Amino acid sequence: MASHSTPHAIPLALQNFETGNLTENALNLFQTLGYNTDRRDHLNRPEYAEFREYFISDPTRFSEERARVSDWLYVDLLFQLSLSEMKSQIFLFDARRVDQTVMEAYLFFVIELPLSPSRLTAFTCWVF
């Protein structure tokens, strides 16, 4: 992935979501925002059942109801951002530092939802 682009590239990356492959458009957006990693992968079947099989090892720690998985039209793994990659991309973090005591890596996913005004409000309440 290339380094972060100008602010003018962000609206274009967002417009690309109107057509094309959701995974590729999401990767392009993150690339535009400056997330640089080669640790990419994807789900063989971009659906909740496959996500659950690979990423929900303890169902008591993931609420399907709260995550509204019945609304998920598509879900795919985009990439992993490791602690060392976060340190080298310090411009992405407001605090100008990475808290080494919290996480070793982050996984980034893209999820497609049906479009409706109520979804926009509900989205802000989701905790995965």
C-alpha positions as CSV (number, residue, x, y, z in Angstrom):
1,M,0.0,0.0,0.0
2,A,1.2,3.5,-0.8
3,S,1.6,6.3,1.7
4,H,-1.3,8.5,2.6
5,S,-2.7,10.8,-0.1
6,T,-4.0,14.3,-0.3
7,P,-7.3,15.2,1.2
8,H,-8.7,15.6,-2.4
9,A,-8.3,11.8,-2.9
10,I,-10.5,10.9,0.0
11,P,-13.9,12.0,-1.6
12,L,-12.9,10.1,-4.7
13,A,-12.1,7.0,-2.7
14,L,-15.5,7.3,-1.0
15,Q,-17.3,7.8,-4.3
16,N,-15.8,4.5,-5.6
17,F,-18.1,2.7,-3.1
18,E,-21.1,3.4,-5.4
19,T,-19.8,0.7,-7.8
20,G,-17.3,-2.1,-7.9
21,N,-16.1,-4.6,-5.4
22,L,-16.6,-3.6,-1.7
23,T,-13.4,-5.2,-0.5
24,E,-11.3,-3.5,-3.1
25,N,-13.0,-0.2,-2.5
26,A,-12.4,-0.5,1.2
27,L,-8.7,-1.4,0.7
28,N,-8.4,1.6,-1.6
29,L,-9.9,3.9,1.0
30,F,-7.6,2.7,3.7
31,Q,-4.6,3.1,1.4
32,T,-5.8,6.7,0.7
33,L,-6.0,7.3,4.4
34,G,-2.4,6.1,4.8
35,Y,-2.8,2.6,6.3
36,N,0.2,0.7,5.0
37,T,0.4,-3.1,5.4
38,D,1.0,-6.2,3.2
39,R,-0.8,-8.4,5.8
40,R,-3.9,-8.9,3.6
41,D,-6.3,-11.7,3.6
42,H,-10.0,-12.3,2.8
43,L,-12.8,-14.7,3.7
44,N,-13.5,-17.4,1.2
45,R,-17.2,-16.7,1.6
46,P,-17.8,-13.0,2.5
47,E,-20.7,-13.8,4.9
48,Y,-21.3,-13.8,8.6
49,A,-21.2,-17.7,9.0
50,E,-17.6,-17.7,7.7
51,F,-16.7,-14.6,9.9
52,R,-18.1,-16.4,12.9
53,E,-16.3,-19.6,12.1
54,Y,-12.9,-18.0,12.0
55,F,-13.1,-15.0,14.4
56,I,-15.7,-15.8,17.1
57,S,-13.9,-18.3,19.4
58,D,-15.9,-17.3,22.5
59,P,-19.6,-16.6,21.6
60,T,-20.1,-15.1,25.0
61,R,-17.8,-12.2,24.1
62,F,-19.6,-11.3,20.9
63,S,-23.2,-10.2,20.8
64,E,-24.9,-11.1,17.5
65,E,-27.9,-9.1,18.4
66,R,-25.8,-6.0,19.3
67,A,-23.7,-6.4,16.1
68,R,-26.9,-6.8,14.2
69,V,-25.4,-9.6,12.1
70,S,-28.8,-10.5,10.6
71,D,-28.4,-7.2,8.7
72,W,-25.0,-8.0,7.3
73,L,-25.1,-8.4,3.5
74,Y,-21.4,-8.9,3.2
75,V,-18.4,-9.1,5.5
76,D,-14.7,-9.5,4.5
77,L,-11.4,-9.3,6.2
78,L,-9.3,-6.5,4.8
79,F,-5.9,-6.6,6.6
80,Q,-4.0,-6.8,9.8
81,L,-2.1,-3.8,11.2
82,S,0.6,-4.9,13.6
83,L,2.1,-2.9,16.5
84,S,5.4,-2.4,14.5
85,E,3.4,-1.2,11.5
86,M,1.5,1.2,13.7
87,K,4.7,2.6,15.1
88,S,6.0,3.3,11.7
89,Q,2.8,5.1,10.7
90,I,2.6,7.4,13.7
91,F,0.9,10.1,11.6
92,L,-2.3,8.1,11.8
93,F,-2.7,8.5,15.6
94,D,-3.8,11.7,17.3
95,A,-1.7,11.1,20.4
96,R,1.5,10.8,18.2
97,R,2.3,7.5,20.0
98,V,1.0,3.9,20.1
99,D,-0.1,2.5,23.5
100,Q,2.1,-0.6,23.7
101,T,0.1,-2.0,26.6
102,V,-3.2,-2.4,24.8
103,M,-3.0,-4.4,21.5
104,E,-0.4,-6.2,19.4
105,A,-2.4,-5.9,16.2
106,Y,-5.7,-4.8,14.8
107,L,-7.9,-6.6,12.2
108,F,-9.8,-4.5,9.7
109,F,-13.1,-5.7,8.2
110,V,-15.6,-4.3,5.7
111,I,-19.3,-4.9,6.3
112,E,-22.1,-4.1,3.9
113,L,-25.4,-3.1,5.4
114,P,-28.8,-2.3,3.8
115,L,-29.1,1.4,3.3
116,S,-31.5,3.2,5.6
117,P,-31.5,6.4,7.7
118,S,-32.0,4.4,10.9
119,R,-28.9,2.3,10.2
120,L,-26.7,5.4,10.3
121,T,-27.8,6.1,13.9
122,A,-27.6,2.5,14.9
123,F,-24.1,2.2,13.4
124,T,-22.6,4.6,16.0
125,C,-23.8,2.2,18.8
126,W,-22.2,-1.0,17.5
127,V,-19.4,-2.6,19.5
128,F,-17.7,-5.6,18.1
